[in-house]
Amino acid sequence: MPRKVALNTKAPDFELEDTIGRPVRLSDYLGKKSVILIFNRGFV
C-alpha cells in the first residue's frame, strides 16, 4: 500500500529503474535542478 505524503513535506527517497534497467534514486538529484515527478493512476 503506498504511503501518503503530507503537503509541504519532503518526498520520501525511492528507487526505480530507468528505461534501460539502471537503478535511479530520487536522492541522486538532490541539490540539482528541478525534478518533475509524474504519477499516472491509469486510464479510466
Secondary structure, DSSP 8 states (H G I E B T S, - for coil): ------TTS-----EEE-TTS-EEEGGGGTTSS-----------
